[in-house]
Amino acid sequence: METYNGLKSLTEGLPSERYFEEIFFSNEKTKIWKKSWIYFCHQSCLKEPGAYQTIIISDQPIVVVRSSELELKGYYNTCRHRGSLLCLHSEGSISSKRLVCPYHQWSYSIDDGRLLKTSSSGEEGFIDKSQYPLFNIAVKEWRGLIFVNLEPTALWIEDEVFQRSPEGLKKKLSN
């Protein structure tokens, strides 16, 4: 028995080297993954203050955390001192309102990413803490879904994010 899949013509796929050569992957990371809105998780995963989840996007470790004011905050998951991961697990909860580096215990506010304390802060003139906050990423909660963009000033424009108007989706959801 012959089945019909609805295709009316054949379209040639991408050349095989596009799938395995590093130059193409590197180009995609720069042009797509580092500049696009990417689905991160559902809001139910980050309900409480201090709840966090981590992921790696385009070789960059990131963390999204629910602030003490219940806002979503996104940062690169790396300490500004020696680049160690701040959150070692893929998910969890922070009770102290601080992201603390396990290497030298530099600590950062979950609310705004500012450097709060260093292991060498007792040394006079060691560091101007205001110059070493965590690097931000853009975070958007949309209809219960959390999206991230590695570009901290990225604008959320639905028609561009989804490459089509969400009107059809809105109609389906209202029925």
Residue, then its C-alpha position, 0 to 999 in steps of 0.5 A: m500500500e502506498t502512502y501519501n505525505g502531501l509533498k508535491s516536489l522534492t527540495e534538495g537538503l543542505p550539503s552534508e558538510r553543513y552538519f559536521e564542519e566546525i566552521f559552519f557550527s561556529n558561524e551558526k553560534t555567532k549569528i544565530w545562537k548568540k543573538s536569538w531568543i531561545y526557549f529556556c524552561h517553563q515558569s513552573c520550574l522557577k516559582e520561588p525566590g532563589a530557584y534557578q536553572t542552568i544551561i549551556i548555549s553556544d558554549q556559554p554557561i548561563v543561569v536564570v534565577r528568580s529574584s527576591e522580588l520574584e523577577l527573572k534574572g539571567y546571568y552568565n554562570t561564571c565568576r568574574h574572578r577566575g571564571s569558575l561556574l557559580c551554580l554547579h547543578s542544572e537546577g536548585s534553590i539559593s536560600s541566601k540571595r547570593l550566588v557564591c563562587p565555590y572557588h574563592q567565594w566571591s558572592y553576587s546578588i541574585d537580584d542584580g548581579r552586583l559583586l557583594k563580597t570577595s575573599s580578598s575584600g579586606e585588602e585595602g584598594f584590592i578591587d572596586k566591586s562595582q566594576y565586576p558585576l555578573f554579565n547579564i543576559a536578556v530574559k522574557e517570560w511569555r505565556g508561562l514560557i521563559f526565553v533567554n537571549l545572550e544579548p543583554t539588550a535584545l528586544w522581545i518582538e513577538d513577530e520577529v521571535f516567532q517569525r509570524s504573527p501570533e494571532g492564529l495562536k491567540k485565536k486557538l487559545s481563546n476557543 
